[in-house]
Amino acid sequence: MEHTFDNKAGFPADAPSANFVPVAASERIQALDVVRGFALIGIFFMNIEYFNRSFLDFGTGIPPGVQGIDWLATYFVNYFVAGKFWTIFSLLFGMGFAVMLSRAEETDRPFIKPYIRRIIALAIFGFLHNVMLWYGDILLSYAFTAGGLLIVLFGRWKWILLSIAGLVGFCFIPGLSSFGTVVAGIAYMGLIGLFIRNEKQVTVFGKQIPLFSVLFLVAGILVSFTALACWLVPSMKEGRSPMTAMAVAFLSIAFLSAYFHQPVSARLWRAGVLIYCLPFLIGTVFGIIAYQQPIKSVFNSPEAVQLAAQKAKTKAEEELSKKAGNSEAKSASKVEAKKDDPKVVKTEDQKKIERDADSINNIQENKKKIAEDVEVLSHGSYLDTVKQRFNRLMDGPFNPAGMAFEAIALFLLGLWFVRAKIITKAAEHLPLFRQIAIFGLPIGWGLSVLASSIAVSHVSGVSGDGWQLSQMLLNLGNLPTCLAYLSIVVLMLHSNSVFSKIKALAPFGRMALTNYLMQSLVQASFFYGWGLGHFGLGRAQQLGFAVCVICLQVLFSHWWLARFRYGPLEWVWRVVTYWQIPAMRISQPAMQAQMG
């Protein structure tokens, strides 16, 4: 069903007389449950590292000093698991959205209100998970992404623009600057919806071009002139890279969106692939350029180190003055501020020293926070850890919405898999899954291995070490690897060999929400100081622990679903979604039927 931004309905009509009810076990798509269970295994392998390490240390690669089997375990997860399984999970969320929407359309039942309740419940689960157990929660980000998907598929321009205008003021409220991510996200989702659902064409030089493409063409030309000015005017030197990258992105989007606008049925997956890949492709180009530069560290500049110390001292004095109300300290900081008169024109070298000094202070501040994290997580009480996580979340309460800019691409791909009936009728599309596996796995793994050959770790403040290029290649490889993993699981499920036993993961996947949060509870209880205190366990031992917990969870899932219709938290989620209380217990246990 196609929608346009100018349609009068905007949303599917809610039929008040019809009830939208939870899906029966017999109606479930087994492939989705099995893939979901498989994805949970990889998610556990990824997450367990950051139950033994500060999450603020994320993105620095293999820690220094790691050797032997721990190094191999870390390498395996970093290059063959991390980034590959959260993408599968994101695809599954998009598929789940599409299944729920399809069922609503087929039965002429309401969809929007139940799904909004579903999103709100997911956000609450995510918030509580974030604060009570682990800062690396992904559910809150998925709630923001799911809200964005509603805008993409059903949003109307009038309401999108009014929302942006009405909400932008919140960004200027002290402590709510991160709300700008939400406002930008609304505009971003609106533009994606414009590409997917709008058919309006504009004549340019005698050719019919989609409105979406024309908007990005105009923006790309304007930004190109700005980028050119940055290259020609020395005082605008700082804007060269970002403006050039933006111009390339806008012009690429304009060309690709016009070229691939038809057919309509392919827009979902094309939009998803473009949104995911384009930033990393552009990043790869800039990474190659950066890799050609000599290796440098901001700490190698004595002037930057000295200035950083001065700035840190001034900041400390200002904080003391605010706490103590010391007028002399306030006067001193005013005198200090006068030294940085904005009217004074600084040379490029001075600007670079200031940037390096700011980088040094940011690095030092992050190191301090990491040390605080480790201390609290390894020795603090449960209340100490809750307080710390809550304070960190409140530093940027809407930062989880930032992940929606990337995750929406995977939601769209997942939506397409269901709309095209590729996953719902997987047995009829096995040749396609075979092709995806054959091409996706070597491309994805090849990019991952290439990335690791460039750099496997990074020291903050160092440039020219190839880390940017390595991460861009790794992220590019995540998508084909993710699709290959998904395809391999589907092929195993539909094989006539022992590999079909992978269907044993189906109950594990049916209870994905319960098992995901249970994993965090088990890990927090085992690793943190308020629990058993095994914080800092070696990476290989972490994986062994994860395998043991997963095996127990699979057994527990089989046992539970032989007696109950839903997992505990899945049942709560359905109660909120459908606003009715479904039956929980199965009258007669059927363990054999559940285990298939």
C-alpha positions as CSV (number, residue, x, y, z in Angstrom):
1,M,0.0,0.0,0.0
2,E,1.6,3.2,-1.1
3,H,1.1,6.5,0.7
4,T,2.0,10.0,-0.4
5,F,2.7,13.1,1.7
6,D,-0.3,14.8,0.2
7,N,-2.8,12.0,0.9
8,K,-5.8,13.1,3.0
9,A,-5.7,10.2,5.4
10,G,-2.0,10.4,6.4
11,F,-2.6,7.4,8.7
12,P,-4.5,4.2,8.1
13,A,-8.0,4.6,9.4
14,D,-8.6,3.0,12.7
15,A,-11.7,0.8,12.7
16,P,-13.3,1.2,16.1
17,S,-15.3,-2.0,15.8
18,A,-12.3,-4.3,15.1
19,N,-9.8,-5.5,17.7
20,F,-6.1,-5.9,16.9
21,V,-5.0,-8.9,18.9
22,P,-1.7,-10.7,19.6
23,V,-0.5,-13.1,17.0
24,A,-1.2,-16.8,17.7
25,A,1.7,-19.2,18.0
26,S,0.5,-21.0,14.9
27,E,0.7,-17.8,12.9
28,R,4.3,-17.0,13.8
29,I,7.0,-16.9,11.2
30,Q,9.5,-19.5,12.3
31,A,12.4,-18.1,10.3
32,L,12.0,-14.8,12.2
33,D,12.1,-16.5,15.6
34,V,15.2,-18.6,14.7
35,V,17.1,-15.6,13.2
36,R,16.2,-13.6,16.3
37,G,17.5,-16.3,18.6
38,F,20.7,-16.4,16.5
39,A,21.1,-12.7,16.7
40,L,20.8,-12.8,20.5
41,I,23.9,-15.0,20.7
42,G,26.0,-12.4,18.8
43,I,24.5,-9.6,20.9
44,F,25.6,-11.4,24.1
45,F,29.1,-11.9,22.7
46,M,29.3,-8.2,21.9
47,N,27.8,-6.8,25.1
48,I,29.7,-8.9,27.7
49,E,32.9,-7.0,27.0
50,Y,31.4,-3.8,28.3
51,F,30.1,-5.4,31.4
52,N,33.9,-5.8,32.2
53,R,35.0,-2.5,30.8
54,S,33.7,1.1,30.8
55,F,31.3,1.8,28.0
56,L,33.1,5.2,27.6
57,D,36.0,3.2,26.2
58,F,33.9,2.0,23.3
59,G,35.3,2.4,19.9
60,T,39.0,2.1,20.7
61,G,39.6,-1.4,19.5
62,I,41.5,-4.2,21.2
63,P,42.8,-2.9,24.5
64,P,46.6,-2.6,24.9
65,G,48.2,-5.4,26.8
66,V,45.7,-8.1,25.7
67,Q,47.6,-11.2,24.5
68,G,47.2,-14.8,23.6
69,I,43.8,-16.4,23.6
70,D,42.2,-13.2,24.9
71,W,43.5,-11.3,21.9
72,L,42.2,-14.0,19.6
73,A,38.8,-13.9,21.3
74,T,38.6,-10.1,21.1
75,Y,39.7,-10.1,17.4
76,F,37.0,-12.7,16.6
77,V,34.2,-10.7,18.2
78,N,35.5,-7.3,16.9
79,Y,35.7,-8.4,13.3
80,F,33.2,-11.2,12.9
81,V,30.5,-10.5,15.4
82,A,30.4,-6.8,16.6
83,G,28.4,-4.7,14.2
84,K,27.1,-7.7,12.4
85,F,24.5,-8.8,15.0
86,W,23.0,-5.6,16.1
87,T,22.3,-5.0,12.4
88,I,20.5,-8.3,12.2
89,F,18.5,-7.3,15.3
90,S,17.6,-4.0,13.6
91,L,16.5,-5.8,10.5
92,L,14.3,-7.9,12.7
93,F,12.7,-4.9,14.3
94,G,11.8,-3.6,10.8
95,M,10.4,-7.0,9.9
96,G,8.3,-7.1,13.1
97,F,6.9,-3.7,12.2
98,A,6.0,-4.9,8.7
99,V,4.4,-8.1,10.0
100,M,2.2,-6.1,12.4
101,L,1.3,-3.6,9.8
102,S,0.5,-6.3,7.2
103,R,-1.8,-8.1,9.7
104,A,-3.6,-4.8,10.4
105,E,-4.1,-4.1,6.7
106,E,-5.3,-7.6,5.9
107,T,-7.9,-7.5,8.6
108,D,-8.8,-3.8,8.3
109,R,-7.9,-3.3,12.0
110,P,-6.2,-0.3,13.7
111,F,-2.5,-0.1,13.6
112,I,-1.1,3.4,14.6
113,K,-2.5,3.6,18.2
114,P,-1.4,0.0,19.2
115,Y,2.0,0.6,17.6
116,I,2.5,3.9,19.4
117,R,1.7,2.1,22.7
118,R,4.3,-0.6,21.7
119,I,6.9,2.1,21.1
120,I,6.2,3.8,24.4
121,A,6.5,0.4,26.3
122,L,9.8,-0.3,24.5
123,A,11.1,3.1,25.5
124,I,10.2,2.4,29.1
125,F,11.9,-1.0,29.0
126,G,15.0,0.7,27.5
127,F,15.1,3.5,30.0
128,L,14.8,1.1,32.9
129,H,17.4,-1.2,31.4
130,N,19.8,1.7,30.9
131,V,19.5,3.1,34.4
132,M,19.0,-0.1,36.4
133,L,21.4,-2.5,34.7
134,W,23.6,-1.3,31.8
135,Y,24.4,1.9,29.9
136,G,24.8,0.1,26.6
137,D,21.0,-0.5,26.2
138,I,19.7,-0.5,22.6
139,L,16.0,-0.7,23.2
140,L,15.6,3.1,23.8
141,S,17.4,3.8,20.5
142,Y,15.0,1.3,18.8
143,A,12.0,3.1,20.3
144,F,13.2,6.3,18.7
145,T,13.9,4.6,15.4
146,A,10.4,2.9,15.4
147,G,8.9,6.4,16.0
148,G,10.9,7.6,13.0
149,L,9.6,4.7,10.9
150,L,6.1,5.9,11.5
151,I,7.1,9.3,10.2
152,V,8.7,7.8,7.1
153,L,5.7,5.7,6.2
154,F,2.8,7.8,7.4
155,G,4.0,11.4,8.2
156,R,2.5,14.4,6.4
157,W,4.6,17.4,5.6
158,K,2.3,19.9,7.4
159,W,2.7,18.1,10.7
160,I,6.4,17.4,10.2
161,L,7.2,21.1,9.7
162,L,4.9,22.2,12.5
163,S,6.6,19.6,14.8
164,I,10.0,20.9,14.0
165,A,9.0,24.5,14.5
166,G,7.3,23.7,17.8
167,L,10.0,21.5,19.2
168,V,13.1,23.4,18.2
169,G,12.8,25.7,21.2
170,F,13.3,22.9,23.6
171,C,16.9,22.6,22.3
172,F,17.8,25.8,24.0
173,I,16.6,24.8,27.5
174,P,19.6,24.1,29.7
175,G,20.3,20.4,29.9
176,L,18.2,19.6,26.8
177,S,20.6,20.5,24.0
178,S,20.5,16.8,23.1
179,F,16.9,17.3,22.1
180,G,18.3,18.7,18.9
181,T,18.9,15.1,17.9
182,V,15.2,14.5,18.0
183,V,14.3,17.6,16.0
184,A,17.0,16.7,13.4
185,G,15.7,13.2,13.3
186,I,12.1,14.3,12.5
187,A,13.4,16.3,9.5
188,Y,15.6,13.4,8.5
189,M,12.8,10.8,8.6
190,G,10.5,13.3,6.7
191,L,13.1,13.5,3.9
192,I,13.3,9.7,3.7
193,G,9.5,9.5,3.5
194,L,9.6,12.1,0.7
195,F,11.8,9.8,-1.3
196,I,9.8,6.6,-0.6
197,R,6.3,7.9,-0.9
198,N,6.2,11.1,-3.0
199,E,5.7,10.8,-6.8
200,K,5.9,14.5,-7.7
201,Q,8.3,15.3,-10.5
202,V,10.0,18.6,-11.3
203,T,11.2,19.6,-14.8
204,V,14.9,20.5,-14.9
205,F,16.5,21.3,-18.2
206,G,13.7,19.4,-20.0
207,K,13.9,16.3,-17.8
208,Q,11.5,15.0,-15.2
209,I,13.3,14.6,-11.9
210,P,11.8,13.6,-8.5
211,L,11.2,16.4,-6.1
212,F,13.4,14.7,-3.5
213,S,16.3,14.7,-5.9
214,V,15.8,18.3,-6.9
215,L,15.9,19.4,-3.2
216,F,19.2,17.6,-2.7
217,L,20.6,18.9,-6.0
218,V,19.9,22.5,-5.0
219,A,21.3,21.9,-1.5
220,G,24.4,20.2,-3.0
221,I,25.1,23.1,-5.3
222,L,24.9,25.6,-2.5
223,V,27.1,23.6,-0.2
224,S,29.6,23.1,-3.1
225,F,30.0,26.8,-3.4
226,T,30.5,27.0,0.4
227,A,33.1,24.2,0.2
228,L,34.9,26.0,-2.6
229,A,35.0,29.2,-0.6
230,C,36.5,27.2,2.3
231,W,39.3,26.0,0.0
232,L,40.0,29.4,-1.4
233,V,39.7,31.5,1.8
234,P,42.4,30.7,4.3
235,S,40.3,31.9,7.3
236,M,37.6,29.3,6.4
237,K,40.1,26.5,6.3
238,E,38.4,24.6,9.2
239,G,35.3,24.0,7.1
240,R,37.1,22.3,4.1
241,S,36.6,18.7,5.1
242,P,33.0,18.9,6.5
243,M,31.7,21.1,3.7
244,T,33.3,19.0,1.0
245,A,31.9,15.8,2.6
246,M,28.5,17.4,2.8
247,A,28.6,18.6,-0.8
248,V,29.6,15.1,-2.0
249,A,26.9,13.5,0.1
250,F,24.1,15.8,-1.1
251,L,25.1,15.6,-4.8
252,S,25.5,11.8,-4.5
253,I,22.0,11.5,-2.9
254,A,20.5,13.7,-5.7
255,F,22.0,11.6,-8.5
256,L,21.3,8.2,-6.9
257,S,17.8,9.0,-5.8
258,A,16.9,10.1,-9.3
259,Y,18.5,7.2,-11.0
260,F,17.0,4.6,-8.6
261,H,13.6,6.2,-8.0
262,Q,11.8,3.5,-9.9
263,P,10.4,1.0,-9.5
264,V,8.4,1.8,-6.4
265,S,8.6,-1.7,-5.0
266,A,12.4,-1.4,-4.7
267,R,12.6,2.0,-2.9
268,L,12.6,0.5,0.6
269,W,15.7,-1.6,0.1
270,R,17.4,1.0,-2.1
271,A,16.8,3.7,0.5
272,G,18.1,1.4,3.2
273,V,21.3,0.5,1.4
274,L,22.0,4.1,0.5
275,I,21.4,5.5,3.9
276,Y,23.6,2.9,5.5
277,C,26.5,2.8,3.0
278,L,26.9,6.4,1.8
279,P,28.3,7.9,5.1
280,F,30.8,5.1,5.3
281,L,31.8,5.3,1.6
282,I,32.5,9.1,2.1
283,G,34.3,8.3,5.3
284,T,36.4,5.8,3.6
285,V,37.6,8.4,1.0
286,F,38.5,10.8,3.8
287,G,40.1,7.9,5.8
288,I,42.4,7.1,2.9
289,I,43.4,10.8,2.7
290,A,44.1,10.9,6.5
291,Y,46.0,7.6,6.3
292,Q,48.5,9.3,3.9
293,Q,49.5,11.8,6.6
294,P,52.3,11.1,9.1
295,I,51.3,9.7,12.5
296,K,50.8,12.6,15.0
297,S,49.6,13.0,18.5
298,V,48.1,16.1,20.1
299,F,50.3,15.3,23.1
300,N,53.5,15.8,21.0
301,S,52.8,19.6,20.9
302,P,54.3,21.3,24.0
303,E,52.3,24.4,23.3
304,A,49.0,22.5,23.1
305,V,49.9,20.6,26.3
306,Q,50.7,23.8,28.1
307,L,47.6,25.6,26.9
308,A,45.5,22.5,27.8
309,A,46.8,22.7,31.4
310,Q,46.0,26.4,31.6
311,K,42.5,25.8,30.3
312,A,41.9,23.0,32.7
313,K,43.1,25.2,35.6
314,T,40.8,28.0,34.6
315,K,37.9,25.6,34.3
316,A,38.6,24.2,37.8
317,E,38.7,27.7,39.2
318,E,35.5,28.6,37.6
319,E,33.8,25.5,39.0
320,L,35.1,26.3,42.4
321,S,33.9,29.9,42.1
322,K,30.4,28.7,41.2
323,K,30.3,26.4,44.2
324,A,31.8,28.8,46.7
325,G,30.5,32.1,45.3
326,N,34.0,33.5,45.5
327,S,34.0,37.0,43.9
328,E,37.8,37.1,43.6
329,A,37.7,33.9,41.6
330,K,35.0,35.3,39.4
331,S,37.1,38.4,38.7
332,A,40.1,36.2,37.9
333,S,38.1,34.2,35.4
334,K,36.8,37.5,33.8
335,V,40.4,38.6,33.4
336,E,41.3,35.2,31.9
337,A,38.4,35.6,29.5
338,K,39.7,38.9,28.3
339,K,42.8,37.3,27.1
340,D,40.8,35.4,24.5
341,D,39.3,38.5,22.9
342,P,37.3,37.4,19.9
343,K,38.3,40.5,18.0
344,V,41.9,39.4,18.0
345,V,42.7,37.5,14.7
346,K,44.5,34.3,15.4
347,T,46.8,32.5,13.0
348,E,46.1,29.0,11.7
349,D,48.9,27.7,13.9
350,Q,47.3,29.3,17.0
351,K,43.9,27.8,16.1
352,K,45.4,24.4,15.7
353,I,47.1,24.6,19.1
354,E,43.8,25.6,20.6
355,R,42.0,22.6,18.9
356,D,44.7,20.3,20.1
357,A,44.5,21.7,23.6
358,D,40.7,21.1,23.7
359,S,41.3,17.6,22.4
360,I,43.8,16.9,25.2
361,N,41.4,18.1,27.8
362,N,38.5,16.1,26.4
363,I,40.7,13.0,26.4
364,Q,41.8,13.6,30.0
365,E,38.2,14.2,31.1
366,N,37.1,11.0,29.4
367,K,40.0,9.0,31.1
368,K,38.8,10.4,34.4
369,K,35.3,9.3,33.7
370,I,36.5,5.8,32.7
371,A,38.4,5.5,35.9
372,E,35.3,6.5,37.9
373,D,33.3,4.0,35.9
374,V,35.7,1.2,36.7
375,E,35.8,2.1,40.3
376,V,32.0,2.2,40.7
377,L,31.3,-0.9,38.7
378,S,34.0,-3.0,40.3
379,H,33.6,-1.8,43.9
380,G,30.4,0.4,44.2
381,S,27.0,-0.6,45.6
382,Y,24.0,-1.2,43.4
383,L,22.7,2.3,44.2
384,D,26.1,3.8,43.3
385,T,25.9,2.2,39.8
386,V,22.3,3.3,39.3
387,K,23.1,6.9,40.3
388,Q,26.1,6.9,38.0
389,R,24.1,5.6,35.0
390,F,21.2,7.9,35.6
391,N,23.6,11.0,35.8
392,R,25.3,9.9,32.5
393,L,22.0,9.5,30.8
394,M,20.8,12.9,32.0
395,D,23.9,14.5,30.5
396,G,22.3,13.8,27.2
397,P,18.9,12.2,27.7
398,F,18.1,12.2,24.0
399,N,21.4,11.0,22.8
400,P,20.0,7.5,22.2
401,A,17.9,9.0,19.4
402,G,21.2,9.5,17.4
403,M,21.4,5.8,16.6
404,A,18.1,6.2,14.7
405,F,20.0,7.9,11.8
406,E,21.8,4.6,11.1
407,A,19.3,2.1,12.4
408,I,16.4,3.4,10.2
409,A,18.3,2.1,7.2
410,L,18.1,-1.5,8.6
411,F,14.5,-1.0,9.6
412,L,13.7,-0.1,6.0
413,L,15.5,-3.2,4.7
414,G,13.7,-5.4,7.2
415,L,10.4,-3.8,6.1
416,W,11.2,-4.6,2.5
417,F,12.0,-8.3,3.3
418,V,8.5,-8.7,4.6
419,R,6.7,-6.5,2.1
420,A,8.3,-8.4,-0.7
421,K,7.4,-11.7,1.1
422,I,11.0,-12.8,1.0
423,I,11.2,-13.7,4.7
424,T,7.5,-14.6,5.1
425,K,7.8,-17.1,2.3
426,A,11.4,-18.0,2.8
427,A,11.1,-21.5,1.3
428,E,10.2,-19.9,-2.1
429,H,13.2,-17.6,-2.0
430,L,16.0,-20.0,-1.1
431,P,17.9,-19.2,-4.3
432,L,18.0,-15.5,-3.4
433,F,19.2,-16.3,0.1
434,R,21.9,-18.6,-1.4
435,Q,23.1,-15.7,-3.6
436,I,23.2,-13.3,-0.7
437,A,25.2,-15.8,1.3
438,I,27.6,-16.6,-1.5
439,F,28.4,-12.9,-2.3
440,G,27.8,-11.3,1.1
441,L,30.0,-13.4,3.2
442,P,33.3,-13.0,1.3
443,I,32.7,-9.3,0.7
444,G,31.8,-8.6,4.3
445,W,34.5,-10.8,5.8
446,G,37.0,-9.5,3.3
447,L,36.3,-5.9,4.3
448,S,36.6,-6.9,8.0
449,V,40.0,-8.6,7.5
450,L,41.2,-5.7,5.4
451,A,40.2,-3.3,8.1
452,S,42.0,-5.3,10.7
453,S,45.2,-5.3,8.6
454,I,45.2,-1.5,8.8
455,A,44.6,-1.0,12.5
456,V,43.1,-3.1,15.4
457,S,43.3,-0.5,18.1
458,H,43.5,3.3,18.5
459,V,45.1,5.7,21.0
460,S,43.0,8.8,21.6
461,G,44.5,12.0,20.2
462,V,46.5,10.1,17.5
463,S,45.9,10.8,13.8
464,G,47.4,9.2,10.7
465,D,47.3,5.7,12.2
466,G,44.6,4.5,9.8
467,W,42.0,4.0,12.5
468,Q,39.4,6.1,10.7
469,L,39.9,4.1,7.4
470,S,39.8,0.9,9.3
471,Q,36.5,1.7,11.0
472,M,34.9,2.9,7.8
473,L,35.8,-0.4,6.0
474,L,34.6,-2.4,9.0
475,N,31.2,-0.7,9.0
476,L,30.9,-1.1,5.3
477,G,31.4,-4.8,5.7
478,N,28.8,-5.1,8.5
479,L,25.8,-4.9,6.1
480,P,26.8,-7.7,3.6
481,T,28.0,-9.9,6.5
482,C,24.7,-9.3,8.4
483,L,22.6,-10.2,5.4
484,A,24.9,-13.3,4.7
485,Y,24.5,-14.5,8.3
486,L,20.7,-14.1,8.1
487,S,20.6,-16.0,4.8
488,I,22.8,-18.8,6.1
489,V,20.4,-19.3,9.1
490,V,17.4,-19.4,6.7
491,L,19.2,-21.9,4.5
492,M,20.1,-24.1,7.5
493,L,16.5,-23.9,8.7
494,H,15.1,-25.1,5.4
495,S,17.8,-27.8,4.7
496,N,17.1,-31.5,5.1
497,S,20.3,-32.1,7.0
498,V,21.4,-31.8,10.6
499,F,21.7,-28.1,10.1
500,S,17.9,-27.8,10.3
501,K,18.2,-28.4,14.0
502,I,19.0,-24.7,14.3
503,K,15.2,-24.4,14.7
504,A,15.9,-25.2,18.3
505,L,16.7,-21.5,18.6
506,A,13.1,-20.5,17.8
507,P,11.8,-20.5,21.4
508,F,14.9,-18.5,22.5
509,G,14.1,-16.0,19.8
510,R,10.4,-15.9,20.7
511,M,11.4,-14.7,24.1
512,A,14.0,-12.2,22.8
513,L,13.0,-9.3,25.0
514,T,13.0,-11.4,28.2
515,N,16.3,-13.1,27.3
516,Y,18.0,-9.9,26.3
517,L,17.2,-8.2,29.6
518,M,17.9,-11.5,31.5
519,Q,21.4,-11.5,30.0
520,S,22.0,-8.0,31.3
521,L,20.7,-9.0,34.8
522,V,22.9,-12.1,34.9
523,Q,26.0,-10.2,33.7
524,A,25.5,-7.3,36.1
525,S,25.0,-9.7,39.0
526,F,28.1,-11.8,38.1
527,F,30.5,-9.1,37.1
528,Y,29.7,-5.9,39.1
529,G,31.0,-5.2,42.6
530,W,27.6,-5.3,44.2
531,G,27.2,-8.8,42.8
532,L,29.8,-11.6,42.6
533,G,32.5,-9.1,41.7
534,H,34.2,-10.7,38.7
535,F,34.6,-7.4,36.9
536,G,37.6,-7.5,34.4
537,L,37.3,-11.2,33.4
538,G,39.5,-12.2,30.5
539,R,37.9,-12.0,27.0
540,A,38.1,-15.7,26.3
541,Q,36.6,-16.5,29.7
542,Q,33.8,-14.0,28.9
543,L,32.9,-15.9,25.8
544,G,32.9,-19.2,27.7
545,F,30.6,-17.6,30.3
546,A,28.3,-16.3,27.5
547,V,28.0,-19.7,25.9
548,C,27.0,-21.3,29.2
549,V,24.4,-18.7,29.9
550,I,23.0,-19.0,26.3
551,C,22.7,-22.7,26.6
552,L,20.7,-22.4,29.9
553,Q,18.5,-19.7,28.3
554,V,17.7,-21.9,25.3
555,L,16.7,-24.7,27.6
556,F,14.7,-22.3,29.8
557,S,12.9,-20.9,26.8
558,H,11.8,-24.3,25.6
559,W,10.6,-25.2,29.1
560,W,8.7,-21.9,29.5
561,L,7.0,-21.9,26.1
562,A,5.9,-25.4,26.6
563,R,3.8,-24.1,29.5
564,F,3.1,-20.5,28.6
565,R,2.1,-18.7,25.4
566,Y,4.6,-15.8,25.8
567,G,7.7,-14.9,27.6
568,P,7.1,-12.9,30.8
569,L,8.2,-9.5,29.4
570,E,6.7,-10.3,25.9
571,W,3.4,-10.8,27.7
572,V,3.7,-7.4,29.4
573,W,4.6,-5.8,26.1
574,R,1.5,-7.3,24.4
575,V,-0.8,-6.1,27.2
576,V,0.4,-2.5,26.6
577,T,0.4,-2.9,22.8
578,Y,-3.1,-4.4,22.4
579,W,-4.6,-2.9,25.6
580,Q,-6.0,-6.3,26.6
581,I,-4.9,-9.2,28.7
582,P,-4.1,-12.3,26.6
583,A,-4.2,-15.7,28.1
584,M,-0.8,-16.6,29.4
585,R,-0.8,-20.3,30.4
586,I,-1.2,-23.2,28.0
587,S,-3.8,-25.6,29.3
588,Q,-1.8,-28.7,28.5
589,P,2.0,-28.5,28.2
590,A,3.3,-29.6,24.8
591,M,7.1,-29.7,25.2
592,Q,7.5,-32.0,22.2
593,A,5.5,-29.6,19.9
594,Q,7.5,-26.7,21.1
595,M,10.8,-28.3,20.5
596,G,9.6,-29.4,17.0
